[in-house]
Amino acid sequence: MANAITKLAITESQLRAIEAAAEATYPEEACGLLVGEGAAEVRVMSLHPSDNLADDPGRRFEVDPALLLKLHKSLRGSDQRLVGVFHSHPEGPAKPSAHDLSRAWQPELAWLVTAVAKGRAGATSAFFLSAEAKPRFVELELAVVDDENGCKA
């Protein structure tokens, strides 16, 4: 079954908040969760930064499971849902790594990856995990929209 996500829309301020988190946690990976709405075209409504609980936060990320549980509970009965994760790659590219693929879950989630070089955020790219027999990351269209759309960072 193929994933239905074709586009991820995020506001300029949300993208800047992710980049700021990536720079603030450098040389460790920043991470967090994305809440939004939509099906094929997903719109990020809010960001939820997480402490990075990985054993090696300079090379890996692990979102706090307490945050994930809290979000799932708070979204019950809402039109919004968990739509993705974000993390940074210090001194690495804005694409998921082989380790990211080995730890990926839920094909319906989008993944945002921000490259950080020498403490400065660079490109951010969006992906989804295919639901094929051999899963892989597929790049999504990332639409950066102005902040007048009522979304919050």
N, C-alpha and C positions, 0 to 999 in steps of 0.2 A: 504494500500500500504506500503510495507516494505521499509525501507531506504536502499539505495544501498551502503553506505559507509561500508567498511570492515576494512580499515586500514588507519591510519593517520601517515604520515612521517614528522618528524621535525628534524632539524639539532641540533647538540650538542650545538652550540652557541645560537640558538633560545631557546632551553630548559633552558640554563643557564641564558639567559636574562629574561625569565619568572620567574625563581627562584629568581633572583636578585631583580626583581620588587616586588615579594612576601615578601622578607625579608625587603626591603626598606620601604614598606608601613605598615609592622607589627606594631601594632596589628590590623590594618585595613586590609580589603580585597583589594588585587590588582585586576585589571581587564583590559581587552583589547580585541581586535579583531584579527582574523587570516585571512590572505588573501592567497589564493593558487590556485591550479589547480588540475584537475583529477576528476574522478567519483567514482568508487569503491575504488580505492587507491588514497587518497588525499594527495597532497604534499604541505606543508606550505611553501610559498615563502617569506612572510614578516609578522612581528608582528606590531601591532599598539596599544601601551598602551593607556589607557584612565584614566582620573581622575575618581574616584569613586564618583558618584553623589547620592548614596543612603542616605536616612535619617539616617540610622544606619550602617555606613561603617565598623564597627567592626564585624557585623553579616550578612551583605547583600552587594550586589554589584549592581551598575547600570552604564552601559556604557554611556558615553556622547552621546546623540543623534546627536549632531553636528558632531562628529567624524564618526558616522555611515553614515550620509548623505554625508559627504565629501568623504568617501570611495566609496560609491555607485556611486557617480558622477565621481570620478577619474577612476573607473574600467569600465565605459561604453566603449564598443567597444574593450575591452581587452579580452584575453583568461583567465585572472585571475578573481577570484570572491571572495566574502566573503565566507569563508569555516568554520568559527567557532569563538568561544569566549574562553577566558581563564580567570580564576580567582583563588584566593587562599582561603583557609579555615584556618584562624588563630586558632590554637588549635583544629583543626578538621581533619577529614579524607579526603583523596584524592578521594572523590566521591561526586556527586551532592546531595544536601540536599532536603528535602521535599519542602522547600521554593524555591529552584532552579527549581524544577519540576513545581511548581505553576506559576512561572514567565517565563518558557521556551517558546520559539517560534521557528518556522521554523525547522521541522524535518530534513532538509538537512544539518543543521549545526552540527559540532563537538563541543564538550565541553571538555576543558582541565581544570582539577582541581588539584591544588598543595596544599598539606598539609604543614602547617607551625607550628612548635612546638618551643616555647620559642625563636622565632625570626629566626629560622633556617629552610630553606626549606627542605622538605623531598620528599616523593614520589609524582609523577605527573601521573595521569591517564587520559585516553581519553574515551569519551562516545558520543553517539548520542541519540537524542530523537526519540523514535519509533513513527511511524505514525498510530498506532493502535487506536481503539476506546477509550481505556484507555491508554493514553501515559505513557511511562516509559523510564528511561535511560537504555541504553544497552552499556556495555563496548566494546570499540573498541581496536584493536591491535594498540599500539603506537610504531612506529619504530623510534628509534633515529639513525640518519645517520650522517656520518662525514660531515664536512663543505665544502668539495670540490665539492659539488653538485650545487654550485652557488646560494644558497638561502641567504637571508640576514635577520639579526635580526632587 
